[in-house]
Amino acid sequence: MEYSPKEIVNELDKYIIGQAKAKRAVAIALRNRYRRSKLSKDLREEITPKNIIMRGPTGVGKTEIARRLAKLVKAPFIKIEATKYTEVGYVGRDVESMVRDLVEVSVRMVKDEKQHAVENKVAPIVTSKIIDAIAEARKDSGLSTDKSEIKASLLEGKLEDELIEISVTDQPKPMLAIGGPEISLGSMFDGLLPHRKVNKRMPVRSAREALMNEESEKLIDFDNVNSEAIRRAEEEGIIFIDEIDKIIGPSSNNSQDVSREGVQRDILPIVEGCTVATKYGNIKTDFILFIASGAFHVSKIEDMIPELQGRFPIRVDLDSLTEEDFKRILSQPKNAVTIQYASLLKVDNINLSFTDDALDEIAAMAAAENETSENIGARRLHTIMELLLEDISFNASGSHPMLDVTIDRTYVQNAFKETKRKFDLKKYVL
């Protein structure tokens, strides 16, 4: 399904409160990709994505906007920290690794889709192998080895934890290259080394997954998977560069700033458009959408080298969260933190609910603490909720019948008496 910009914003609104300007910018950028795909090949080659740079404090939704956007359209997406390229002792991990990581994500996505497409063909084969393995494991146990009975119990989900032994292909473990990413010897010598079968003992649920993967791979053309993955990464890939302000320093001649500028110059050709070699084939970065973000407390976007500035033509400021925003974050999103905690505690027979005045009090506390100490945006709510529900979470065990627990303003105030006093005292500290 292709979303219009308004539909994209509506979908983002389900998970992210506020930040209308940022949502509009990414929605237009995403729609322009669809528009470009409908043009003639010659014209399509001339149109490159308009990369976005988002400026705003931590915890206001910068990363979440990019992540939800990619999830919405099922696009290959990676988030990288720009600071990792300035680490002391940095050896061997060049900036091209971000593109290779994007291709890995794309290959995994395409492979999962292909496996899902052949599931119906593979499922009977896997079920038959599991039934045989269960019958073999039961030979000396006194349990029934009748395959029709085993199949009936298996289909009812009664045997998921039963241990069986199956033969699977041994996957080489990744090895950590000094100063670089993990590499798998199996992938380096793929096709040159014989595949070794090993017997492994595992529960039925794990065996099913291992066998499904193995049987599916027999039906998948991996040349097609790799070429499709490269195409998707080129045409639909999104690379989110977080903390880009940490590689931008105010103009000076110290060695740290020279190092930061060097990282900017290394990133420049990737964003401008170049060809990167990966183990799946070469990928052009010309049409990958880059979204950068940073708080920009010390440096400014204008301190970035001019060439890199020019590659991020769209600049969006994100707003700090207000008390009203915090209350909406607590109640409106599909994945609201109150819903998350209520769902977790329901497992232990606690039916948790929050009154409206409790949400007001929590929102006021989050806003006050962000003002009086470090502003960490919506992440402050997780800190407050953990402390607020600590006693309930600790004492809940699931050994009792379902209990209704309502959190109201009084409960919140009692839980944070000392914290509230600390806030009040800070008003008078000069």
C-alpha positions as CSV (number, residue, x, y, z in Angstrom):
1,M,0.0,0.0,0.0
2,E,1.3,3.5,-0.9
3,Y,0.4,6.1,1.7
4,S,-0.3,9.8,1.0
5,P,1.6,12.3,3.1
6,K,-1.5,12.9,5.3
7,E,-2.0,9.1,5.8
8,I,1.7,8.8,6.8
9,V,1.3,11.6,9.3
10,N,-1.9,9.9,10.7
11,E,0.0,6.6,11.1
12,L,2.9,8.4,12.9
13,D,0.4,10.2,15.2
14,K,-0.6,6.7,16.5
15,Y,2.8,6.3,18.1
16,I,4.4,9.8,18.4
17,I,2.9,12.9,20.1
18,G,3.4,16.3,18.6
19,Q,6.4,17.2,16.3
20,A,4.0,18.0,13.4
21,K,6.8,19.8,11.3
22,A,9.1,16.8,11.5
23,K,6.3,14.4,10.6
24,R,5.3,16.5,7.6
25,A,8.9,16.6,6.3
26,V,9.5,12.8,6.5
27,A,6.0,12.2,5.0
28,I,6.8,14.3,2.0
29,A,10.2,12.7,1.6
30,L,8.6,9.3,1.6
31,R,5.9,10.2,-0.8
32,N,8.5,11.7,-3.2
33,R,10.1,8.3,-3.4
34,Y,6.8,6.8,-4.6
35,R,6.4,9.7,-7.1
36,R,9.9,9.1,-8.4
37,S,9.3,5.4,-8.9
38,K,6.5,6.3,-11.3
39,L,8.7,8.4,-13.6
40,S,10.6,7.3,-16.7
41,K,14.0,5.7,-16.1
42,D,16.0,8.7,-17.5
43,L,14.2,11.2,-15.3
44,R,14.2,8.9,-12.3
45,E,18.0,8.8,-12.4
46,E,18.1,12.6,-12.1
47,I,16.0,12.9,-9.0
48,T,17.8,12.2,-5.7
49,P,16.2,12.1,-2.2
50,K,16.1,15.3,-0.2
51,N,17.9,14.3,3.0
52,I,16.6,15.6,6.3
53,I,18.4,16.8,9.4
54,M,16.4,17.0,12.7
55,R,17.5,19.3,15.5
56,G,16.0,18.9,19.0
57,P,16.7,17.7,22.6
58,T,17.0,14.0,23.4
59,G,13.8,12.0,24.0
60,V,11.4,14.1,21.8
61,G,10.9,11.5,19.1
62,K,13.7,12.0,16.5
63,T,14.7,8.3,16.2
64,E,11.2,7.1,16.7
65,I,9.9,9.1,13.8
66,A,12.5,7.6,11.4
67,R,12.0,4.0,12.8
68,R,8.2,4.1,12.6
69,L,8.5,5.6,9.1
70,A,10.7,2.7,7.9
71,K,8.4,0.1,9.6
72,L,5.3,1.7,8.0
73,V,6.6,1.1,4.4
74,K,8.7,-2.0,5.2
75,A,11.8,-0.3,4.0
76,P,15.4,-1.4,5.0
77,F,16.4,0.8,7.9
78,I,19.4,1.1,10.2
79,K,20.3,3.5,12.9
80,I,24.0,4.3,13.5
81,E,25.7,6.6,16.0
82,A,28.0,9.1,14.3
83,T,30.2,9.1,17.5
84,K,31.4,5.6,16.9
85,Y,33.6,6.9,14.0
86,T,35.5,9.2,16.4
87,E,36.3,6.6,19.1
88,V,39.8,6.5,20.5
89,G,41.7,3.5,19.0
90,Y,39.3,3.4,16.1
91,V,40.8,0.9,13.6
92,G,39.4,-0.7,10.5
93,R,35.7,0.1,10.8
94,D,35.2,2.7,8.0
95,V,32.0,4.7,7.4
96,E,31.1,2.4,4.5
97,S,30.1,-0.2,7.2
98,M,26.8,1.7,7.6
99,V,25.9,0.8,3.9
100,R,26.9,-2.8,4.4
101,D,24.8,-3.0,7.5
102,L,21.8,-1.6,5.5
103,V,22.3,-4.3,2.9
104,E,22.4,-7.0,5.6
105,V,19.1,-5.7,6.9
106,S,17.7,-5.7,3.4
107,V,18.8,-9.3,2.7
108,R,17.3,-10.5,6.0
109,M,13.9,-8.8,5.1
110,V,13.8,-10.3,1.6
111,K,14.9,-13.8,2.9
112,D,12.1,-13.7,5.5
113,E,9.5,-12.8,2.9
114,K,10.7,-15.6,0.6
115,Q,10.6,-18.1,3.5
116,H,7.1,-16.9,4.5
117,A,6.0,-17.5,0.8
118,V,7.1,-21.2,0.9
119,E,5.9,-21.9,4.4
120,N,2.8,-23.9,3.2
121,K,5.0,-26.2,1.1
122,V,7.6,-26.7,3.8
123,A,5.3,-27.2,6.8
124,P,4.2,-30.8,6.0
125,I,7.8,-31.9,5.5
126,V,8.9,-30.3,8.9
127,T,5.9,-31.8,10.7
128,S,6.8,-35.3,9.4
129,K,10.4,-34.9,10.5
130,I,9.4,-33.8,14.0
131,I,6.9,-36.7,14.3
132,D,9.7,-39.1,13.4
133,A,12.1,-37.5,15.9
134,I,9.5,-37.7,18.7
135,A,8.8,-41.3,18.0
136,E,12.5,-42.1,18.0
137,A,13.0,-40.2,21.3
138,R,10.2,-42.1,23.0
139,K,11.4,-45.6,22.1
140,D,12.8,-46.4,25.6
141,S,10.5,-44.0,27.6
142,G,7.3,-46.0,27.7
143,L,5.4,-43.2,26.0
144,S,3.3,-43.8,22.9
145,T,5.2,-44.0,19.6
146,D,2.1,-44.2,17.5
147,K,2.7,-41.5,14.8
148,S,-1.0,-40.7,14.4
149,E,-1.4,-40.0,18.1
150,I,1.8,-38.0,18.1
151,K,0.6,-35.9,15.2
152,A,-2.8,-35.2,16.9
153,S,-1.0,-34.0,20.1
154,L,1.5,-32.0,18.0
155,L,-1.3,-30.2,16.2
156,E,-3.0,-29.4,19.5
157,G,0.3,-27.8,20.7
158,K,0.8,-30.2,23.6
159,L,4.3,-31.3,22.7
160,E,6.1,-27.9,22.3
161,D,8.4,-28.5,25.2
162,E,9.3,-32.2,24.5
163,L,13.0,-32.7,23.8
164,I,13.9,-34.3,20.5
165,E,17.1,-34.8,18.5
166,I,17.3,-33.5,14.9
167,S,20.0,-33.3,12.3
168,V,20.7,-29.7,11.2
169,T,23.4,-27.9,9.2
170,D,26.1,-26.5,11.5
171,Q,26.3,-22.7,11.2
172,P,29.8,-21.3,11.8
173,K,30.0,-18.8,14.7
174,P,30.9,-15.2,13.9
175,M,34.4,-14.2,14.8
176,L,35.3,-10.7,16.0
177,A,37.8,-9.0,13.7
178,I,40.1,-6.7,15.7
179,G,38.8,-3.1,15.3
180,G,36.1,-4.2,13.0
181,P,32.7,-5.9,12.7
182,E,31.9,-9.5,13.3
183,I,32.7,-11.7,10.3
184,S,31.5,-15.2,9.7
185,L,34.0,-17.7,8.3
186,G,31.0,-19.5,6.8
187,S,30.0,-16.5,4.7
188,M,33.6,-15.8,3.6
189,F,34.0,-19.3,2.2
190,D,30.4,-20.0,1.3
191,G,30.2,-22.5,-1.5
192,L,33.8,-23.6,-1.0
193,L,33.4,-25.6,2.3
194,P,31.1,-28.6,2.6
195,H,28.1,-28.1,4.8
196,R,28.5,-30.2,8.0
197,K,25.4,-31.9,9.6
198,V,25.3,-32.1,13.3
199,N,22.8,-33.7,15.7
200,K,21.2,-31.3,18.2
201,R,18.9,-31.9,21.1
202,M,16.2,-29.2,21.5
203,P,12.5,-28.6,22.3
204,V,10.0,-29.2,19.6
205,R,9.3,-25.4,19.2
206,S,13.0,-24.7,18.6
207,A,13.4,-27.7,16.3
208,R,10.4,-26.5,14.2
209,E,12.1,-23.1,13.6
210,A,15.4,-24.7,12.7
211,L,13.9,-27.2,10.3
212,M,11.6,-24.5,8.7
213,N,14.7,-22.4,8.0
214,E,16.6,-25.3,6.6
215,E,13.9,-26.6,4.4
216,S,12.9,-23.2,3.2
217,E,16.4,-22.4,2.1
218,K,16.3,-25.4,-0.3
219,L,13.4,-23.8,-2.2
220,I,14.8,-20.2,-2.3
221,D,17.0,-18.8,-5.1
222,F,19.6,-16.8,-3.1
223,D,20.9,-15.1,-6.3
224,N,17.4,-13.5,-6.6
225,V,17.3,-12.7,-2.9
226,N,20.6,-10.9,-3.0
227,S,19.8,-8.9,-6.2
228,E,16.4,-7.9,-4.8
229,A,18.0,-7.0,-1.5
230,I,20.5,-4.7,-3.2
231,R,17.7,-3.1,-5.2
232,R,15.6,-2.4,-2.1
233,A,18.5,-1.0,-0.2
234,E,19.4,1.3,-3.1
235,E,15.8,2.5,-3.9
236,E,14.1,2.3,-0.5
237,G,16.8,2.2,2.2
238,I,16.8,4.7,5.0
239,I,20.0,5.4,7.1
240,F,19.4,7.3,10.3
241,I,22.6,9.0,11.6
242,D,22.1,9.9,15.2
243,E,24.2,12.3,17.3
244,I,25.6,14.0,14.1
245,D,26.2,17.1,16.2
246,K,29.0,15.2,18.1
247,I,31.1,15.1,14.9
248,I,30.6,18.8,14.4
249,G,32.8,21.2,16.5
250,P,33.0,24.9,16.7
251,S,35.7,26.3,14.4
252,S,39.1,25.9,16.0
253,N,42.5,24.2,15.4
254,N,42.6,21.6,18.0
255,S,43.2,18.0,17.0
256,Q,39.7,16.8,18.2
257,D,38.0,19.1,15.8
258,V,40.3,18.1,13.0
259,S,39.3,14.4,13.7
260,R,35.6,15.4,13.7
261,E,36.0,17.1,10.4
262,G,37.7,14.1,9.0
263,V,34.7,11.9,9.9
264,Q,32.4,14.4,8.2
265,R,34.6,14.2,5.0
266,D,34.4,10.4,5.2
267,I,30.6,10.5,5.4
268,L,30.3,13.0,2.6
269,P,30.9,10.6,-0.4
270,I,28.4,8.1,1.1
271,V,25.7,10.8,1.3
272,E,26.7,12.4,-2.0
273,G,26.4,9.1,-3.8
274,C,29.1,6.4,-4.4
275,T,29.4,2.7,-5.0
276,V,30.1,0.4,-2.0
277,A,31.2,-3.2,-2.4
278,T,29.4,-5.7,-0.2
279,K,29.5,-9.5,-0.1
280,Y,26.2,-9.5,-1.9
281,G,27.3,-7.2,-4.7
282,N,27.9,-3.5,-5.3
283,I,25.4,-1.0,-4.1
284,K,25.0,2.7,-5.2
285,T,24.1,5.1,-2.3
286,D,22.8,7.9,-4.6
287,F,19.1,7.2,-3.8
288,I,19.3,6.1,-0.1
289,L,17.4,8.5,2.1
290,F,19.6,9.8,4.9
291,I,18.0,11.3,8.1
292,A,20.4,12.9,10.6
293,S,19.6,14.1,14.0
294,G,21.3,15.8,16.9
295,A,20.6,18.1,20.0
296,F,23.1,20.8,18.7
297,H,23.6,22.2,22.2
298,V,27.2,23.2,21.6
299,S,27.6,23.2,17.9
300,K,25.3,24.4,15.1
301,I,24.3,22.9,11.8
302,E,26.2,25.8,10.2
303,D,29.4,24.5,11.8
304,M,29.1,21.4,9.5
305,I,31.5,21.4,6.5
306,P,29.6,23.2,3.7
307,E,29.7,20.2,1.3
308,L,27.8,18.1,3.9
309,Q,25.4,20.9,4.8
310,G,24.4,21.0,1.1
311,R,23.5,17.3,1.2
312,F,20.9,17.9,4.0
313,P,18.6,20.5,2.4
314,I,15.6,19.9,4.7
315,R,16.1,21.1,8.3
316,V,13.5,20.5,11.0
317,D,13.4,21.8,14.6
318,L,11.7,19.5,17.1
319,D,10.0,21.0,20.1
320,S,10.7,20.2,23.8
321,L,7.9,18.3,25.4
322,T,5.4,20.2,27.6
323,E,3.3,18.9,30.5
324,E,0.3,18.5,28.2
325,D,2.5,16.5,25.8
326,F,3.5,14.2,28.6
327,K,-0.1,13.5,29.5
328,R,-0.9,12.7,25.9
329,I,2.1,10.4,25.7
330,L,0.9,8.5,28.8
331,S,-2.6,7.9,27.3
332,Q,-2.9,8.3,23.5
333,P,-0.2,6.3,21.6
334,K,-0.9,2.6,20.7
335,N,2.2,1.7,22.7
336,A,1.6,4.1,25.6
337,V,3.8,3.4,28.6
338,T,0.7,2.9,30.8
339,I,-0.6,0.2,28.4
340,Q,2.8,-1.5,28.5
341,Y,2.9,-1.7,32.3
342,A,-0.7,-2.8,32.5
343,S,-0.1,-5.6,30.0
344,L,3.0,-6.7,31.9
345,L,1.3,-6.9,35.3
346,K,-1.8,-8.6,33.9
347,V,0.5,-11.7,33.4
348,D,0.7,-11.8,37.3
349,N,-3.1,-11.2,37.7
350,I,-2.9,-7.5,38.4
351,N,-5.5,-5.4,36.5
352,L,-3.8,-2.0,36.5
353,S,-5.6,1.2,35.7
354,F,-4.8,4.9,36.0
355,T,-7.2,7.7,36.8
356,D,-7.1,11.0,34.9
357,D,-5.7,13.0,37.8
358,A,-2.9,10.4,38.3
359,L,-1.8,11.0,34.7
360,D,-1.9,14.8,35.4
361,E,0.3,14.3,38.4
362,I,2.8,12.1,36.5
363,A,3.0,14.5,33.6
364,A,3.6,17.4,36.0
365,M,6.4,15.5,37.7
366,A,8.0,14.6,34.4
367,A,7.9,18.2,33.2
368,A,9.2,19.5,36.6
369,E,12.1,17.0,36.7
370,N,13.2,17.8,33.1
371,E,13.3,21.5,34.1
372,T,15.2,21.1,37.3
373,S,17.7,18.4,36.1
374,E,18.8,17.1,32.8
375,N,16.1,17.3,30.1
376,I,15.8,13.7,28.8
377,G,12.4,14.2,27.2
378,A,9.9,11.3,27.2
379,R,12.5,8.9,28.6
380,R,11.8,10.6,32.0
381,L,8.4,8.9,32.1
382,H,10.0,5.4,32.2
383,T,12.1,6.5,35.2
384,I,9.0,7.8,37.0
385,M,6.8,4.8,36.1
386,E,9.5,2.3,37.3
387,L,9.7,4.0,40.7
388,L,5.9,4.5,40.9
389,L,5.1,0.8,40.3
390,E,8.2,-0.7,42.0
391,D,6.2,-2.1,45.0
392,I,3.4,-3.5,42.9
393,S,5.8,-5.1,40.4
394,F,7.9,-6.6,43.3
395,N,4.9,-8.1,45.2
396,A,3.0,-9.4,42.2
397,S,3.5,-13.1,41.8
398,G,0.5,-14.4,39.9
399,S,-0.4,-16.8,42.8
400,H,-3.5,-14.8,43.7
401,P,-6.8,-14.3,41.8
402,M,-7.1,-11.2,39.5
403,L,-6.8,-8.0,41.6
404,D,-7.9,-4.6,40.4
405,V,-5.3,-1.9,41.2
406,T,-6.1,1.8,40.5
407,I,-3.4,4.4,40.5
408,D,-4.8,7.8,41.5
409,R,-3.3,11.2,42.3
410,T,-3.0,10.4,46.0
411,Y,-1.0,7.2,45.3
412,V,1.4,9.1,43.0
413,Q,1.9,11.9,45.5
414,N,2.5,9.4,48.4
415,A,5.0,7.5,46.2
416,F,7.0,10.7,45.5
417,K,6.8,12.7,48.7
418,E,10.6,13.1,49.0
419,T,11.0,13.8,45.3
420,K,8.4,16.5,45.3
421,R,10.1,18.1,48.3
422,K,13.4,18.1,46.4
423,F,11.7,19.9,43.5
424,D,10.3,22.5,45.8
425,L,13.6,23.2,47.5
426,K,15.4,23.6,44.2
427,K,13.3,26.7,43.4
428,Y,15.2,28.5,46.2
429,V,18.7,27.4,45.3
430,L,20.7,30.2,43.6
